[in-house]
């Protein structure tokens, strides 16, 4: 009887430690345990590694508020801090700005003890037309740079002490990777290199303006596709040059990937490469599409085999993230380059930009929670290792 009791006790303890094993994972949503299972917190699971973040819209605070508080420790505005939202009208007075949406996100985060990432100050998309227009046609280089300075100064002053880091320049490299994004209106206006440092002037100026406006904020360059190839090399050179000028603190690897690529070791190598410069590294916009890039087909549901593949990919990536993390807060205060944050571009499949890109109206399932906010197989692969 004692042996039987001991065996029962062992089984009971195992079930408490592993509640997910109580439920079948063969349902057609491949979402893992049933909604009744106790769902742990992503933020708590990774509190000794790095903050876990999510991109949100102001309305997300109503539709996902309690869910976000339970799961993440950092927020980033998906759109509410971009130029067209926050500074839609020409000028630099109070009437030219609209901080309402961004303020709502910041206030929510502060009330719930969350960090806030700032995204983004200088990007080729979502910039009002007036920024590049002068009184009689195209604005001059001087006019554009002054508008940039005013914008950065006003925004960073408004959020000083509330936003701990900023994506200062976003996606300045071409998709080919070896050249600058020459079609960017910023490049056209101020893409020359007057001081001969190899960097378009608007990039350097943006970081200078941000450093001056808020010396306490950590400043990032943010881009996609910089985990390999020519784009990695170009981004590395850019970050290295900005680091030598004392203008940058970190690099954001966006992480808009798929269940097919890149492999985890490719991502590890990129993290190590950037970290070797003494900057912190963050994964800033993580989601894993179930479609290959260039695939225009459409699914009506997340198939179990794809859910399993997604879980395996997320599990492998988070193994790398833990390995390369700034455990114990090693970065950024020490100056050692380490992975210091992971931010998902969303929190659940009911709201994802991939439902409208690159194929408009096509449903995708790139996140850890399903459309009903239930954990998917990928969630359990991330929180249990």
Secondary structure as UniProt FT lines:
FT   HELIX           2..17
FT   HELIX           19..22
FT   TURN            28..29
FT   TURN            35..36
FT   HELIX           42..45
FT   TURN            46..49
FT   STRAND          51..56
FT   TURN            58..59
FT   HELIX           60..63
FT   HELIX           65..71
FT   STRAND          74..77
FT   TURN            80..81
FT   HELIX           83..86
FT   HELIX           94..96
FT   HELIX           100..111
FT   TURN            112..113
FT   STRAND          115..122
FT   HELIX           129..132
FT   STRAND          133..134
FT   TURN            135..136
FT   STRAND          137..138
FT   HELIX           141..159
FT   TURN            160..162
FT   STRAND          165..170
FT   TURN            175..176
FT   TURN            182..183
FT   HELIX           185..190
FT   TURN            194..195
FT   HELIX           201..213
FT   TURN            215..216
FT   STRAND          218..223
FT   TURN            226..227
FT   HELIX           229..244
FT   TURN            245..246
FT   STRAND          250..253
FT   STRAND          256..258
FT   HELIX           264..275
FT   TURN            276..278
FT   STRAND          280..289
FT   TURN            293..294
FT   HELIX           304..323
FT   HELIX           327..329
FT   TURN            331..334
FT   STRAND          339..344
FT   TURN            349..350
FT   HELIX           353..355
FT   TURN            360..361
FT   TURN            371..372
FT   HELIX           377..383
//
